[in-house]
């Protein structure tokens, strides 16, 4: 599927969202839990986690395990939920640095492998389905430093949606961790969106192929397909937010 650029439409919808704010505390808390489940489920499912959205809700809200599902799938759900809490905390400011990125990864991955959680990889990695090769482990710290140093300038020069896309692309291309790079990149992308007032934006597993294709284009230097895809998803997220906010205001 080819996605068009919907940044102009997103700007218009964001004006409507801003006009509805601030929401009362109860509405905000309900929305946070709604997005916790949705983002945790979708981001994990993109990486092969077998928990359904309803099963993810049971694991996170009821603390129950799902019979027949791998332990790792449960640990990924719990870890992503912990990282989501950190995401909300970081979104209260306007700063993104290496410490924040490492902490998001650590919280997501510590239940799976505490020794590598929040640490740069020390081994080479391959990204399946593409000829792109991430930098060797010896160059990861340098690449991450350059990435973080470029963030303030990119934030100032790019539209917030394009900036969020840039963050995702750069982290995914550096692939700084032994595992969990995609989920950390999507958390980082959403951190930038939240900091600019946009709602949590989910990449549905059903468009995984389009998502990967857009990322592959960015590996070759063309970031526009990913910006277009993200802008389309932001618009859908905004429409959903408006629907939910109206419902909560009517309650």
C-alpha positions in Angstrom: 0.0 0.0 0.0 1.2 3.5 -0.8 0.6 6.1 1.9 0.1 9.8 1.1 1.4 12.6 3.2 -1.3 13.6 5.7 0.6 16.2 7.8 -1.7 19.0 6.8 -4.8 17.0 7.9 -3.0 16.1 11.1 -2.4 19.8 11.8 -6.1 20.5 11.4 -7.1 17.6 13.7 -4.6 18.7 16.2 -6.2 22.1 16.5 -9.5 20.3 17.3 -7.7 18.2 20.0 -6.0 21.2 21.5 -9.4 23.0 21.7 -10.8 20.2 23.8 -8.0 20.3 26.4 -7.5 20.1 29.2 -9.4 16.9 29.9 -10.3 16.1 33.5 -8.0 13.8 35.4 -10.2 10.8 35.3 -10.5 11.0 31.5 -6.7 11.3 31.2 -6.1 8.2 33.3 -8.7 6.2 31.3 -7.0 7.3 28.0 -3.6 6.3 29.4 -4.7 2.8 30.2 -6.4 2.5 26.8 -3.1 3.4 25.1 -1.1 1.2 27.4 -2.9 -1.9 26.3 -3.1 -0.9 22.6 0.6 0.1 22.2 1.9 -2.8 24.3 -0.1 -5.3 22.2 0.6 -3.8 18.8 4.3 -3.1 19.3 4.9 -6.6 20.7 2.8 -8.2 18.0 4.9 -6.6 15.3 7.8 -8.6 16.6 6.0 -11.9 16.8 4.5 -11.8 20.3 1.4 -14.1 20.2 -0.7 -12.5 22.9 -3.9 -11.0 21.6 -5.0 -7.5 22.6 -7.6 -9.0 25.1 -4.9 -11.4 26.5 -2.5 -8.5 26.9 -5.2 -6.6 28.9 -5.6 -9.7 31.1 -1.9 -10.0 31.7 -1.4 -6.3 32.5 -4.6 -5.5 34.4 -5.3 -8.8 36.2 -1.8 -10.2 36.6 -2.8 -13.5 35.1 -1.0 -15.8 32.7 -2.5 -17.1 29.5 -2.4 -20.9 29.2 -0.4 -22.2 26.2 1.4 -18.8 25.6 5.2 -18.6 26.0 6.6 -17.1 29.2 8.6 -14.6 27.1 5.4 -13.2 25.6 4.1 -12.4 29.1 7.5 -10.8 30.1 7.4 -8.7 27.0 4.0 -7.4 27.9 5.0 -6.6 31.4 8.2 -5.0 30.3 6.6 -2.8 27.7 4.0 -1.7 30.2 6.8 -0.6 32.6 8.5 1.3 29.7 5.1 3.0 28.9 5.1 4.4 32.4 8.5 5.9 31.8 7.3 7.2 28.4 4.5 9.2 30.2 7.0 10.6 32.7 9.5 11.7 30.0 6.6 13.2 28.0 6.2 15.8 30.7 9.4 17.5 29.5 10.9 18.4 26.2 14.3 16.6 26.5 15.4 13.4 24.8 18.9 12.1 25.6 20.9 8.9 25.6 19.9 8.2 29.2 16.2 8.3 28.3 16.7 5.9 25.4 18.7 3.4 27.5 16.1 3.6 30.3 13.2 2.8 27.9 15.1 -0.2 26.6 16.1 -1.3 30.1 12.6 -1.2 31.4 11.2 -3.2 28.5 14.0 -5.8 28.4 15.1 -6.3 32.0 12.7 -9.2 32.6 14.1 -11.0 29.5 17.8 -10.4 29.9 18.9 -8.2 32.8 22.5 -8.3 31.8 22.0 -6.6 28.4 18.9 -4.5 29.2 19.8 -0.8 28.8 23.2 -1.5 27.4 24.5 -1.2 23.9 25.1 -4.5 22.1 28.6 -6.0 22.0 27.9 -8.3 19.1 27.1 -7.7 15.4 23.5 -8.1 14.4 21.6 -8.8 11.1 18.2 -7.4 10.2 16.3 -10.1 8.4 14.6 -9.3 5.1 16.9 -6.5 4.1 20.5 -6.1 2.8 21.1 -3.2 5.2 23.8 -3.9 7.8 23.8 -1.9 11.0 27.1 -0.5 12.3 29.4 -2.9 14.1 29.2 -2.9 17.9 32.5 -0.9 18.2 30.8 2.0 16.4 27.5 2.0 18.2 28.4 4.4 21.0 29.8 6.9 18.5 26.7 6.6 16.3 24.4 7.0 19.3 26.3 10.1 20.5 26.0 11.7 17.0 22.3 10.7 16.9 21.5 12.3 20.3 23.5 15.4 19.5 21.5 15.9 16.4 18.1 15.7 18.2 17.7 19.4 19.2 18.4 20.6 15.7 16.2 18.1 14.0 13.4 18.9 16.5 13.6 22.5 15.6 13.8 22.1 11.8 11.3 19.3 11.2 7.6 19.1 11.6 6.8 17.1 14.8 5.5 14.1 12.8 8.6 14.1 10.6 10.8 14.5 13.7 9.2 11.5 15.3 9.7 9.5 12.1 13.4 10.6 12.0 13.9 9.4 15.6 12.4 6.0 14.8 14.4 5.6 11.6 17.8 6.6 13.1 17.4 4.4 16.2 16.3 1.4 14.0 19.2 2.0 11.6 21.8 2.1 14.4 20.2 -0.9 16.0 22.0 -0.3 19.2 20.6 -3.2 21.2 20.9 -6.9 20.9 17.1 -7.1 20.8 14.2 -4.8 21.4 15.3 -2.2 18.9 11.9 -1.9 17.1 10.0 -1.5 20.3 12.4 1.0 21.7 12.2 3.0 18.4 8.4 3.0 18.6 8.5 4.2 22.2 10.9 6.9 21.2 8.7 7.9 18.3 5.7 8.2 20.6 7.7 10.1 23.1 8.3 12.8 20.5 4.7 12.8 19.5 3.5 13.1 23.1 5.9 16.0 23.7 4.4 17.9 20.8 0.8 17.2 22.0 -0.1 14.4 19.7 -1.8 11.2 20.9 -0.2 7.8 21.2 0.1 6.5 17.6 0.0 2.7 17.0 1.4 0.8 14.1 -1.2 -2.0 13.5 0.3 -5.5 13.0 -1.9 -5.8 9.9 0.3 -3.3 8.1 3.5 -4.8 9.2 4.6 -5.4 5.6 4.1 -1.7 4.7 5.9 -0.7 7.8 8.9 -2.8 7.0 8.9 -1.6 3.4 9.0 2.0 4.5 11.8 1.3 6.9 13.7 -0.4 4.2 13.3 2.7 2.0 14.8 4.8 4.8 17.8 2.4 4.9 18.5 3.5 1.4 18.2 7.2 2.2 14.5 7.8 1.4 12.6 8.7 4.6 9.5 10.0 2.8 7.6 6.7 2.7 8.0 6.4 6.5 7.0 10.0 7.1 3.9 9.4 4.9 3.0 6.2 6.7 3.4 7.8 10.1 1.4 10.8 9.2 -1.4 8.6 8.0 -1.3 6.7 11.3 -1.2 9.9 13.3 -4.4 11.0 11.6 -6.1 7.8 12.6 -4.8 8.1 16.1 -6.2 11.7 16.3 -9.6 10.6 15.1 -9.7 7.9 17.7 -8.6 10.3 20.4 -11.3 12.7 19.4 -13.9 10.0 19.5 -12.8 8.8 22.9 -12.5 12.3 24.4 -16.0 13.2 23.2 -17.3 10.0 24.8 -15.6 10.7 28.1 -16.8 14.3 28.2 -20.4 13.0 27.8 -20.1 10.6 30.7 
